[in-house]
């Protein structure tokens, strides 16, 4: 079963450029300039794209909650305290 991968605009552009590299229409150095990346970063992305396909272009933390997110139980009481102080309650 194949997994559906949704790409944002930047990722779509990267995939199009990577396909042009693989087709021989563009060098990796030219692609790095086009995508505003270093040549080394372009080589790393290209190697991952060859190995994993489109999934390599998607950021690894997509759809994940950040580890340093302040929990709801901590945020809500502080919000209530600030609101009471402002409202004079």
N, C-alpha and C positions, 0 to 999 in steps of 0.2 A: 504494500500500500504506500502511495506517495504522499508526502506531507506538503501542504500548501504553504508557500512562503510569500508574504506580502513585502514588497520593497517600497521604500520611500523614494523621493526624487533623486537624492544623492546616490543611493544604492543602485538605482536603475542606470544612472549615468556611469557608475563604476563598471557595471556588468557590460554595458555597451562598449566601453573602452577596452575592457579585458577581452571581449570577443574580437575586437579589431586587432589586438595584439596577437591573439591566437590565429587569426586569419592572415597575419603577415602584413597588414595594412598600416601598422603603427609599431614603433619600437617602444620598449619599456621606458626608456628615458623620455621620449616624447609624451608618453602617457602620463608619466610622473608629473611633468610640467602642466599638462592639461588638467590633471586632477589636484594640482597644488600639493603634491606629496614629494618626499625625497625619493631618489632612485631606489634606495634600500627598502623603503616601505612599499614601493610599487612591486619590487621583486617578492617580498613577503606575501603580499596580497595575491599576486599572480600564482605563486606556488600553492597557496591555500585554495585558490579557485580551481586550479588543475586537479587538486586532490579531492575537494569536497563539493565543488560546483557552486551554485548560487548561494547556498547556505553559508559559505565562507565570507560573503560580503556583508551579511547581516550582523549587527553588533551583538555581542554575546550577552549583554545585560537587558536586551529588549524584553519588555513585559514582566520585568522583575521589580520588586519593591527594593529600594536602596537599603543596604545594611544599616546605614546611619540614620534612617528615618526615625523621628521621634514618635513613639507609640501614641495611639489615640487616648489611652488612659492618662498619659502625662500631659498631652496638649490641652485637653478639654478643661481640666481644673484651672490651668493658668489663664486660659482664655476667659473663663468665668470670673476669676479674681480681677483681671484687668477691666472687664466690663463693669463689674460692680463699683470699682474705684472711679471709673469715668462717669458712671451714671449716678453716683452718690448713694448707692444702696448699701 
